[in-house]
Amino acid sequence: AQKVTQAQTEISVVEKEDVTLDCVYETRDTTYYLFWYKQPPSGELVFLIRRNSFDEQNEISGRYSWNFQKSTSSFNFTITASQVVDSAVYFCALSEPRMGGSEKLVFGKGTKLTVNP
Amino acid sequence: DAGVTQSPTHLIKTRGQHVTLRCSPISGHKSVSWYQQVLGQGPQFIFQYYEKEERGRGNFPDRFSARQFPNYSSELNVNALLLGDSALYLCASSLNHRTSFGTDTQYFGPGTRLTVL
């Protein structure tokens, strides 16, 4: 069965600190997709990144970077030099594609990040 | 380009009533998915529709139903409301090509916050 675990419920840092959000997933499929979404207080989920199970290259986008390790079933997200605007709830999600099937996303419970000035 | 739109923004109902939530996808997107997010949890998949056909259904009672229209907009209906139905209801759209095996990225709307008294 699919499962996503985000063990960190809340994290609080001071501006300019680096912070890593952990995500561990469970799946029996060899083909799957992993996602990160950001949910600011307004409520809308904002897409950040998508990775497929065959691409283990780490990715960097500005201050954001993602570390995908199949050996430990982890897809961790690091924010470098955090800013107050990074304060939000961050969700990791998993999808197992099926031909003609649904694109159901299975989400973790989220990590609330607070960046203090 | 406009993102996913949802209406209404907020809604207050009493137990036993019926509610209809509406969603318009991003232009060009043919798939709409619905998720329920209760406070402090990650979103839970309810339905996915592609070209008016149901593609997937989550573990929700028959009181929940949905449909998709020829213009790809969608409605989520909930009958006989219970207190536990109070949540943020999120709509997401994706391209979801019928013949693709991959998982298209889902883009979310701002949500409808439903309160059941």
Interface residues (C-beta under 8 A of the other chain):
Chain A: V4 T31 Y33 F35 Y37 S42 G43 E44 L45 V46 F47 R50 N52 F91 A93 S95 P97 R98 M99 G100 G101 S102 E103 K104 L105 V106 F107 G108 K109 G110
Chain B: S31 S33 Y35 G40 Q41 G42 P43 Q44 F45 Q48 R55 G56 G58 L88 L90 A92 S94 N96 R98 T99 F101 G102 T103 D104 T105 Q106 Y107 F108 G109 P110 G111 R113
